[in-house]
Amino acid sequence: MPPRFNMAQHVLAAGTRTPGKLALRIIGPGPSTDWSFGALIQAVRGTGYGLRQAGLVPGDIVLMRLDNTVDFPIAYLGALAAGLVPVPTSAALTQSETAQIIDDLAPAAILHAPDVPCPAPANEPQTSRHIDVQALRAMRNLPAIDYHMGAPDRLGYVIYTSGTSGRPRPVAHAHRAIWARQMMFDGWYGMTAQDQVLHAGAFNWTYTLGTGLMDPWTLGATALIPAPGTPASDLPDLMARYGASIFAAAPGVYRQLLRTQMPPLPDLRHGLSAGEKLPPPVQGAWQAATGTPIFEAFGMSECSTFISTAPGQTCDPDSLGRPQPGRKVAILGPDGPVPLGDPGTIAVHRSDPGLMLGYLHAPAETAQKFQGDWFLTGDQGMMRADGQMIYLGRADDMMNAGGYRVSPLEVEQALTGYPGITAIAATEIEIKPDTRVIAAFYTGPATLDEAALARYASTVLARYKQPRLYIHLPRLPTGANGKLLRRALRSQFKGRP
């Protein structure tokens, strides 16, 4: 890597050579909104200038509470260009969840859209300057800031992930993390500068931010993003109308699209999937409906994706794929790497440039995730002789909700204390093949009103963390030591509506 580096400059470098080329097209039922690379770069660098003019200095943490609009990636890259540390967060987080993040970070500024939950300045435990979305938009035409250059290993951005303790953890990444994403270009995407990449997700989802925006822009390709409110059923027609050559989504979106009438897609080469394991039947149905394969990737907030299938590779349907070229991945047992074919914990070598710096302000918790030079993902797997990785599940009880990892403890803590609940357990259950939801099992004197429970959950948990089922039990299953057995609940209720 260059000794002096800026993540935003790296993302936009190809665009500086083709300023008139289409960088972003926001598509929907009506006319599209188009951004050239030249306009995008000016907006990013002008925003960076405006943020510095607002009194922020390199290294300041900036919390992003922005909606599903182009303001999100412009502000994110603008902050990076200025040497600030952006913290992108889901607009679905509640006010209380956001207050916890503010308490953790003490951000120097909060970038805030009016419809996104966020404590009012007077109610915050720290004093942070609020910058509203109108002020951000006004910054776009300011002079272009000079990129703040520095060591590639310096803190670049922070993202939140669910922790096994039940408290979301801030994951600190360096500017160099974007450099590591080049290993995905051939190891997963099969993407070139001529591609038009349609990502089904919202602007303010980190999967969209990386795969749908920054990675195409790094190559000089065009990003296609659905306008806010675009239903999934419209996506096939939008792919056909705008000539999408690559389509990216979570597995649940592919399931939805397969329920619609798929038009001919002559420009589509393949799909991309991440966030959770892609069921082989969905893969097969998509191939039959469109004539194109889906390539999936496995990763996590601490390292993005590092195992994937890719064009030109042959992988079995039950496989996660192979480590991307340049990645050093192993299956570990208690004494280190295990023989091929033996189960263990999927691990990434400490030298990977995409690996996190650590959990912010939590060195002890960070150290627990390492075994020697290996970062332990907590996911179980095995490696075949040909390098294919087979997924065997989580070592803990972490849940997956539409591509987001959710801690059962976080859900349980949020609902504990609700009147009439004496004990509660949250887990992910399979209600039909390839369909899993979060369920809350509780004990108490009587069955509670499910609608009232759901309304309460909506005030304390982001939508993707909220249980879809509430089940009253006479008792929760426990082991001989009294420890809650969530796996017993998953097994007992599998396939039940």
GUNUDO-559995 format. One record per residue (C-alpha): x, y, z; residue in three letters. Coordinates in steps of 0.1 Angstrom, whole numbers, padded with zeros to 4 digits, always signed. Last residue first. Layout:
XYZala/...
END
This chain:
-0459-0216+0124pro/-0440-0248+0135arg/-0412-0260+0112gly/-0386-0261+0139lys/-0402-0255+0173phe/-0385-0282+0194gln/-0351-0279+0176ser/-0348-0242+0179arg/-0360-0243+0215leu/-0334-0269+0224ala/-0308-0248+0207arg/-0317-0219+0231arg/-0306-0240+0261leu/-0305-0216+0291leu/-0279-0226+0316lys/-0291-0241+0348gly/-0260-0263+0353asn/-0279-0295+0343ala/-0291-0277+0312gly/-0321-0254+0308thr/-0353-0254+0287pro/-0377-0225+0294leu/-0408-0231+0315arg/-0446-0231+0311pro/-0441-0216+0277leu/-0457-0185+0260his/-0445-0179+0224ile/-0440-0145+0208tyr/-0432-0146+0171leu/-0418-0120+0147arg/-0392-0109+0172pro/-0378-0074+0167gln/-0341-0070+0158lys/-0347-0061+0122tyr/-0372-0034+0132arg/-0347-0017+0156ala/-0355-0025+0192leu/-0369-0004+0222val/-0400+0012+0209thr/-0409-0015+0183ser/-0406-0041+0211ala/-0434-0024+0230tyr/-0457-0025+0200arg/-0449-0062+0194ala/-0457-0071+0230leu/-0490-0053+0227ala/-0498-0072+0195ala/-0489-0105+0212glu/-0512-0099+0241asp/-0497-0120+0269leu/-0502-0157+0278thr/-0505-0161+0315ala/-0486-0163+0348pro/-0452-0159+0331gly/-0427-0176+0308thr/-0413-0163+0276tyr/-0401-0175+0242phe/-0392-0147+0217ala/-0389-0158+0181ala/-0366-0144+0154ile/-0374-0157+0120val/-0361-0183+0096arg/-0373-0193+0061thr/-0352-0217+0041asp/-0377-0246+0046pro/-0405-0234+0068lys/-0407-0219+0103ile/-0370-0222+0110glu/-0362-0207+0144ile/-0339-0179+0155glu/-0336-0174+0192thr/-0348-0152+0220ala/-0353-0164+0256ala/-0374-0148+0283ile/-0382-0152+0320ala/-0408-0138+0343thr/-0428-0118+0318ile/-0462-0104+0329gly/-0452-0067+0328pro/-0422-0062+0305tyr/-0391-0064+0327gly/-0370-0083+0302thr/-0379-0072+0267leu/-0348-0052+0259ala/-0325-0076+0278gln/-0339-0105+0258glu/-0334-0088+0224val/-0298-0078+0233glu/-0291-0113+0247leu/-0303-0129+0215pro/-0275-0110+0197ser/-0284-0100+0161val/-0264-0103+0130arg/-0279-0084+0101tyr/-0283-0100+0067gly/-0321-0103+0069gly/-0321-0113+0105ala/-0293-0136+0115asn/-0290-0149+0151met/-0261-0153+0174met/-0264-0183+0197asp/-0227-0193+0199asp/-0204-0216+0180ala/-0224-0206+0148arg/-0231-0230+0120gly/-0214-0258+0101leu/-0204-0239+0069tyr/-0183-0258+0044ile/-0153-0241+0028met/-0140-0253-0005gln/-0102-0254-0007gly/-0099-0285-0029asp/-0089-0307+0001ala/-0121-0296+0019arg/-0121-0270+0046met/-0144-0273+0076met/-0167-0249+0093gly/-0178-0233+0126gln/-0185-0196+0129asp/-0171-0177+0160gly/-0150-0156+0137thr/-0117-0163+0155leu/-0089-0139+0144phe/-0056-0158+0140trp/-0021-0147+0150asp/-0022-0164+0184gly/-0058-0172+0190gln/-0076-0139+0187phe/-0112-0128+0196lys/-0104-0126+0233gln/-0078-0099+0226ala/-0106-0076+0212thr/-0126-0080+0244glu/-0096-0070+0265ala/-0087-0041+0242pro/-0122-0025+0244ala/-0121+0012+0236his/-0133+0005+0200leu/-0134-0032+0192tyr/-0103-0039+0172gly/-0082-0027+0143leu/-0106-0047+0121met/-0094-0071+0094leu/-0094-0058+0059gly/-0056-0057+0056pro/-0054-0094+0065asp/-0022-0098+0086ser/-0041-0111+0116arg/-0050-0142+0098his/-0087-0151+0094val/-0104-0179+0113ala/-0133-0204+0108ile/-0136-0224+0139thr/-0133-0262+0137gly/-0144-0293+0118pro/-0119-0317+0102asp/-0118-0322+0065gly/-0083-0308+0060leu/-0063-0312+0092pro/-0068-0287+0121val/-0051-0253+0125pro/-0043-0244+0161gly/-0043-0262+0194asp/-0079-0257+0205pro/-0091-0262+0169gly/-0088-0238+0140leu/-0100-0239+0104ile/-0078-0215+0084ala/-0080-0184+0062val/-0052-0163+0046lys/-0067-0141+0020arg/-0048-0131-0012gly/-0071-0148-0036pro/-0106-0150-0019gln/-0109-0180+0004pro/-0131-0206-0013arg/-0168-0211-0017gly/-0195-0212+0010leu/-0202-0248-0001ser/-0235-0267+0000asp/-0241-0261-0038pro/-0206-0274-0047asp/-0182-0250-0062cys/-0167-0246-0097thr/-0149-0213-0102gln/-0149-0192-0134gly/-0171-0165-0119pro/-0169-0164-0081ala/-0178-0183-0050thr/-0168-0165-0018ser/-0148-0165+0014ile/-0133-0131+0027phe/-0163-0108+0031thr/-0162-0078+0055ser/-0136-0084+0082cys/-0150-0074+0116glu/-0185-0068+0103ser/-0187-0103+0090met/-0180-0124+0060gly/-0193-0151+0036phe/-0199-0145-0001ala/-0223-0157-0027glu/-0222-0160-0065phe/-0256-0163-0081ile/-0258-0179-0115pro/-0276-0166-0146thr/-0302-0182-0169gly/-0329-0159-0154thr/-0357-0182-0141ala/-0338-0215-0141ala/-0306-0200-0125gln/-0328-0182-0100trp/-0346-0214-0091ala/-0313-0232-0086gly/-0298-0206-0063gln/-0330-0204-0043val/-0330-0242-0040pro/-0293-0241-0028pro/-0302-0218+0001pro/-0279-0187+0002leu/-0263-0186+0036lys/-0266-0152+0053glu/-0255-0116+0047gly/-0243-0120+0011ala/-0255-0126-0024ser/-0243-0116-0058leu/-0261-0121-0091gly/-0248-0129-0126his/-0243-0118-0162arg/-0274-0096-0166leu/-0276-0077-0199asp/-0302-0100-0216pro/-0326-0099-0186leu/-0359-0113-0201pro/-0387-0105-0177pro/-0392-0124-0144met/-0428-0128-0133gln/-0427-0124-0095thr/-0424-0150-0067arg/-0387-0155-0076leu/-0382-0118-0068leu/-0392-0124-0031gln/-0368-0153-0027arg/-0340-0133-0042tyr/-0347-0105-0018val/-0345-0129+0012gly/-0310-0141+0000pro/-0296-0106+0004ala/-0290-0086-0028ala/-0266-0078-0056ala/-0274-0077-0093phe/-0247-0075-0120ile/-0251-0064-0156ser/-0280-0041-0150ala/-0294-0028-0183gly/-0315+0000-0171tyr/-0349-0012-0182arg/-0342-0049-0176ala/-0329-0045-0141met/-0357-0021-0134leu/-0383-0046-0146asp/-0368-0072-0122pro/-0366-0048-0093leu/-0403-0037-0093asp/-0414-0066-0071ser/-0389-0055-0045ala/-0410-0024-0039pro/-0393+0010-0045thr/-0399+0031-0013gly/-0366+0050-0015pro/-0352+0050-0051ala/-0335+0018-0062pro/-0297+0020-0065ile/-0277+0016-0098leu/-0239+0020-0094ala/-0218+0026-0125thr/-0182+0013-0128ala/-0150+0033-0123gly/-0133+0004-0105leu/-0133+0022-0071thr/-0168+0034-0080trp/-0181-0002-0083pro/-0165-0010-0049asp/-0178+0021-0031met/-0214+0019-0042leu/-0233-0014-0042gly/-0208-0038-0026thr/-0195-0014+0001gly/-0223+0011+0008leu/-0250-0014-0001thr/-0237-0040+0024tyr/-0232-0011+0049thr/-0269-0003+0047trp/-0277+0035+0045asn/-0281+0037+0007phe/-0308+0010+0009ala/-0304-0025-0006gly/-0313-0039-0040ala/-0279-0033-0055his/-0278-0028-0092leu/-0243-0028-0107val/-0237-0014-0142gln/-0205-0029-0154asp/-0180-0014-0179gln/-0154-0007-0152ala/-0152-0044-0145thr/-0167-0068-0119met/-0162-0106-0115gly/-0177-0099-0081tyr/-0163-0127-0058trp/-0126-0134-0059gly/-0120-0112-0090asp/-0131-0079-0075phe/-0133-0093-0039met/-0095-0091-0033met/-0098-0054-0041gln/-0117-0051-0009arg/-0084-0052+0010ala/-0076-0016-0001trp/-0109-0004+0014ile/-0098-0018+0048ala/-0066+0003+0046arg/-0084+0034+0060his/-0085+0015+0093ala/-0115-0002+0109his/-0130+0001+0144ala/-0159-0022+0154val/-0183-0006+0179pro/-0200-0034+0198arg/-0237-0038+0203pro/-0245-0049+0239arg/-0260-0084+0243gly/-0227-0099+0256ser/-0225-0119+0224thr/-0221-0086+0205gly/-0242-0072+0177ser/-0222-0051+0153thr/-0216-0014+0150tyr/-0194+0002+0124ile/-0165+0026+0129val/-0145+0044+0103tyr/-0109+0054+0094gly/-0086+0048+0123leu/-0050+0049+0112arg/-0034+0019+0096asp/-0031+0035+0061pro/-0008+0061+0076ala/-0019+0096+0066gly/-0035+0118+0040met/-0064+0142+0045his/-0077+0148+0010tyr/-0076+0184-0001asp/-0110+0199+0003ile/-0130+0209-0028ala/-0144+0244-0024pro/-0181+0245-0013leu/-0208+0233-0037asn/-0216+0202-0017arg/-0218+0220+0016met/-0254+0231+0011ala/-0265+0195+0011arg/-0250+0189+0045leu/-0268+0220+0059ala/-0301+0207+0046gln/-0293+0173+0062val/-0289+0187+0097asp/-0256+0191+0115ile/-0258+0186+0152his/-0229+0196+0174arg/-0223+0172+0202ser/-0225+0179+0239thr/-0225+0146+0258gln/-0253+0129+0278pro/-0278+0139+0252glu/-0312+0152+0261asn/-0306+0189+0252ala/-0293+0178+0218pro/-0325+0159+0209ala/-0321+0122+0209pro/-0320+0106+0175cys/-0347+0087+0155pro/-0344+0094+0117val/-0372+0115+0102asp/-0353+0148+0107pro/-0321+0138+0090ala/-0290+0141+0113his/-0253+0142+0110leu/-0241+0141+0146ile/-0209+0158+0156ala/-0180+0154+0180ala/-0192+0120+0189pro/-0193+0109+0226ala/-0188+0073+0214leu/-0204+0050+0239asp/-0230+0075+0252asp/-0239+0084+0216ile/-0243+0047+0208ile/-0266+0042+0239gln/-0287+0072+0228ala/-0291+0056+0194thr/-0305+0024+0209glu/-0329+0046+0230ser/-0340+0066+0200gln/-0347+0035+0180thr/-0324+0021+0153leu/-0341+0016+0119ala/-0320+0044+0103ala/-0291+0020+0105ser/-0258+0035+0116thr/-0227+0048+0098pro/-0199+0060+0121val/-0177+0084+0103pro/-0142+0091+0115val/-0129+0125+0102leu/-0098+0128+0080gly/-0116+0153+0057ala/-0119+0128+0028ala/-0133+0103+0053leu/-0160+0128+0063ala/-0169+0135+0027gly/-0170+0098+0020leu/-0196+0092+0046tyr/-0215+0124+0039ala/-0217+0116+0002ile/-0227+0080+0009pro/-0256+0090+0032phe/-0268+0121+0014asp/-0277+0099-0015val/-0309+0089+0004thr/-0321+0062+0027asn/-0320+0083+0059asp/-0292+0098+0079leu/-0282+0094+0115arg/-0244+0094+0109met/-0222+0098+0140leu/-0190+0118+0134val/-0159+0109+0154ile/-0131+0135+0153asp/-0098+0122+0141gly/-0091+0151+0118pro/-0107+0183+0131val/-0143+0194+0131leu/-0150+0232+0134gly/-0179+0236+0110ala/-0153+0246+0084gln/-0139+0210+0086arg/-0174+0196+0079leu/-0178+0221+0050gly/-0146+0211+0033tyr/-0155+0174+0035gly/-0189+0182+0021thr/-0172+0200-0008gly/-0149+0170-0014arg/-0179+0146-0015val/-0201+0169-0036ala/-0173+0177-0061gln/-0164+0140-0064ile/-0201+0131-0071leu/-0205+0158-0097ala/-0174+0147-0116gly/-0183+0111-0113phe/-0216+0119-0129ser/-0248+0116-0108trp/-0282+0107-0123asp/-0317+0108-0109thr/-0339+0084-0128ser/-0374+0093-0141pro/-0403+0076-0124gly/-0410+0040-0113pro/-0376+0038-0096gly/-0339+0044-0103ile/-0311+0063-0086ile/-0282+0063-0111arg/-0247+0067-0098leu/-0213+0071-0114ala/-0222+0080-0150leu/-0191+0091-0168lys/-0183+0128-0173gly/-0155+0128-0147pro/-0137+0098-0163thr/-0101+0101-0149arg/-0113+0116-0116thr/-0137+0087-0114gly/-0109+0061-0111ala/-0095+0079-0080ala/-0129+0081-0062leu/-0126+0051-0039val/-0089+0056-0033his/-0094+0093-0025gln/-0122+0083+0000ala/-0099+0058+0018met/-0070+0082+0022asn/-0034+0069+0021phe/+0002+0079+0028arg/+0027+0049+0028pro/+0011+0036-0004pro/+0000+0000+0000met/
END
